[in-house]
Amino acid sequence: MCMTTIIRIIPQDEEGVAFYLAYYKPFRLRALETDPSAFSSTYEREVSFDDEKWRSRIMNPLATTLIAGPGNFRGEAAVPILSATTVVGPLPLSGPLDQRINDPRLKGARKVPRYSQQRYEINAVWTAPEARRTGLAARLMQEAINHVREQARDQARQHSQSRTQAAPAPRTAEDSPDARLPEIYLDVGVEKTNEAAMALYRKSGFVPYFEDREDIVQGGNTIPRKFLYMYLPVEY
């Protein structure tokens, strides 16, 4: 695209809520209407949401919505959002991802135990047709990964400070502050027919770990769909 685009986070304040309702809401509904097979939700379901429902989404303390748009956008542009995703977390590791990560056959190389494992979900990924094949989706995904990495670093700093102040000098590797930093994983689900999305995630470093079937009701019809789940260990 010719225009300069920037990526930013929608703030969780009243200005952010106003922007979310005015610009992200129609962007999300456009995404559901344009590419219904890309989502586990439907246009019919979300178009009926009232403003309080949308407000609860942007104000969710575990959710961070990243958007990409024209470099000068502050709500003035006709189409201020060209690509977006929402990162949700930290969440506990569970289900098939927990089984994959903690498979004894894969854990033999670990030298230092970790006190917790956390995951962040990548949700609501969509790029407008006019912004595809420009590298924008890849940039947005990298920013989402960077956001999670920075969240993990903040946790690590806080944990290290608290242990340094409260704990005696470590006697073993397992007692050191670094030994108890959380393991962080990014988790995403994608319909198996969505080859472009799968290619984007693979390019970003995600690897498959689970397949599942999830039927949705659309226009009164039940549509069977197969999803591939992928994960990315976040180094920090």
C-alpha positions in Angstrom: 0.0 0.0 0.0 1.1 3.6 -0.6 0.1 5.0 2.7 2.2 4.7 5.9 0.7 2.5 8.5 1.3 2.3 12.2 0.4 -0.3 14.7 -0.9 0.6 18.1 -2.9 -0.7 21.1 -6.4 0.6 21.7 -6.3 2.0 25.2 -8.6 0.7 27.9 -10.1 4.1 28.8 -13.1 6.2 27.7 -11.3 7.5 24.7 -10.4 3.9 23.7 -14.0 2.7 24.3 -15.3 5.5 22.0 -12.8 4.6 19.3 -13.6 0.9 19.7 -17.3 1.5 19.2 -16.9 3.9 16.3 -14.2 2.1 14.4 -13.3 -1.3 15.7 -16.9 -2.5 15.9 -17.7 -1.9 12.2 -14.2 -3.4 11.3 -15.0 -6.5 13.3 -18.5 -6.8 11.7 -17.0 -6.3 8.3 -14.5 -9.1 9.0 -17.3 -11.5 10.0 -19.4 -10.7 7.0 -16.5 -10.8 4.5 -14.8 -13.9 5.7 -17.2 -15.9 7.8 -15.1 -19.1 7.6 -12.2 -17.4 9.3 -13.9 -17.1 12.6 -15.6 -19.3 15.2 -18.2 -16.5 15.8 -20.7 -15.2 13.2 -21.9 -11.9 11.9 -25.5 -12.7 12.9 -24.4 -13.2 16.5 -22.2 -10.2 17.0 -24.3 -7.6 15.1 -26.9 -8.1 17.8 -24.5 -7.1 20.6 -25.4 -3.9 22.4 -22.7 -1.3 23.2 -22.2 -2.7 26.7 -21.2 -6.0 25.3 -18.6 -4.3 23.0 -17.4 -2.2 25.9 -16.9 -5.3 28.0 -14.6 -6.7 25.3 -12.3 -3.7 25.1 -12.2 -3.3 28.9 -11.4 -6.9 29.6 -8.2 -6.6 31.7 -6.8 -9.8 30.1 -7.4 -8.5 26.5 -5.2 -6.3 24.4 -6.4 -5.2 20.9 -3.7 -4.2 18.4 -4.7 -2.3 15.3 -2.9 -1.2 12.1 -4.0 1.8 10.1 -2.9 5.0 8.3 -0.1 6.8 10.0 -2.2 9.8 10.8 -5.3 8.0 12.0 -7.0 9.2 15.2 -10.5 8.5 14.0 -10.6 11.0 11.1 -9.9 8.5 8.3 -12.8 6.8 6.6 -11.2 3.4 7.1 -8.8 3.9 10.1 -8.3 0.1 10.7 -6.8 -2.1 8.1 -5.7 -5.1 10.2 -6.3 -6.1 13.8 -5.9 -8.9 16.4 -6.6 -9.3 20.1 -4.2 -11.0 22.5 -5.8 -12.6 25.6 -3.8 -13.6 28.6 -2.1 -14.6 30.7 -4.1 -17.8 31.0 -3.2 -21.1 32.6 -1.8 -23.8 30.4 -4.5 -26.5 30.0 -5.9 -29.2 27.6 -4.1 -30.4 24.5 -1.4 -27.6 24.7 -0.6 -28.6 28.3 -0.3 -32.3 27.2 1.9 -31.3 24.3 4.2 -29.0 26.3 4.5 -31.4 29.2 4.9 -34.6 27.2 7.7 -36.5 29.1 9.2 -37.4 25.8 9.8 -33.7 25.0 10.9 -32.6 28.5 14.0 -34.6 28.9 16.2 -31.7 27.8 14.9 -29.3 30.5 17.6 -28.7 33.1 15.8 -26.2 35.4 12.2 -26.6 36.6 9.8 -23.7 36.1 7.2 -22.6 38.7 4.4 -21.8 36.2 3.4 -22.1 32.6 1.2 -19.5 30.9 -0.4 -19.0 27.5 -1.7 -16.1 25.6 -4.4 -16.6 22.9 -4.3 -14.8 19.6 -7.9 -14.0 18.6 -9.9 -12.1 16.0 -7.1 -11.9 13.4 -8.2 -10.2 10.2 -6.7 -8.0 7.5 -8.9 -6.0 5.1 -8.8 -7.2 1.5 -7.3 -3.9 0.3 -4.3 -4.3 2.7 -3.5 -8.0 2.0 -0.2 -9.1 0.4 1.5 -6.0 1.7 3.3 -7.6 4.7 0.9 -5.7 7.1 -0.5 -8.9 8.7 3.0 -10.2 9.4 4.0 -6.9 11.0 0.9 -7.0 13.2 1.6 -10.5 14.2 5.2 -9.6 15.2 3.9 -6.7 17.2 1.5 -9.1 19.0 4.4 -11.4 19.8 6.5 -8.5 21.0 3.7 -7.4 23.2 3.5 -10.8 24.9 7.3 -10.8 25.2 7.2 -7.4 27.0 4.5 -8.6 29.3 6.6 -11.7 30.2 9.7 -9.4 30.8 7.6 -7.3 33.2 6.5 -10.4 35.1 10.1 -11.6 35.2 11.4 -8.2 36.6 8.7 -8.1 39.2 9.3 -11.7 40.2 13.1 -11.3 40.3 12.8 -8.2 42.5 10.4 -9.8 45.0 12.6 -12.9 45.3 15.8 -10.9 45.6 14.3 -8.8 48.5 12.5 -11.6 50.3 14.5 -14.8 49.7 17.9 -15.9 51.0 20.8 -16.5 48.6 20.1 -19.4 46.3 21.8 -22.7 47.2 21.0 -24.5 44.0 20.1 -23.7 40.4 16.5 -24.5 41.2 16.5 -21.8 43.9 17.7 -19.0 41.7 15.3 -16.3 40.6 15.6 -17.2 36.9 14.8 -20.8 37.7 11.2 -19.8 38.6 10.3 -17.6 35.7 7.2 -18.6 33.9 7.2 -20.4 30.5 5.1 -18.4 28.1 3.3 -19.7 25.0 1.2 -18.1 22.3 -1.8 -20.2 21.2 -3.9 -19.8 18.0 -6.6 -21.7 16.3 -7.1 -21.6 12.5 -9.6 -23.3 10.2 -7.7 -25.8 8.1 -9.0 -24.4 4.8 -7.5 -21.0 5.6 -4.1 -21.6 4.0 -3.1 -17.9 4.0 -3.5 -17.7 7.8 -1.7 -21.0 8.4 1.2 -19.7 6.3 1.3 -16.5 8.3 1.5 -18.4 11.6 4.1 -20.8 10.3 6.2 -17.9 9.1 5.9 -16.3 12.5 7.2 -19.5 14.1 4.1 -21.3 15.2 3.9 -25.1 15.1 0.8 -27.3 15.0 -0.1 -29.4 18.0 -3.8 -30.3 17.8 -6.7 -30.7 15.4 -10.4 -30.4 16.4 -13.9 -30.1 14.8 -16.1 -27.2 15.8 -19.5 -26.8 14.2 -21.1 -23.3 13.9 -24.6 -22.3 13.1 -24.9 -19.8 10.3 -28.0 -18.6 8.6 -29.9 -21.4 10.3 -27.6 -24.1 9.0 -25.0 -26.1 10.9 -21.6 -25.9 9.2 -18.9 -28.5 10.2 -15.5 -27.0 10.4 -12.0 -28.4 11.2 -9.5 -26.3 13.1 -5.8 -26.6 13.5 -4.3 -25.3 16.7 -0.7 -23.9 16.7 1.6 -22.6 19.4 4.8 -20.6 19.8 7.1 -20.6 22.8 7.9 -16.9 23.6 11.6 -16.3 24.5 12.3 -13.4 26.7 
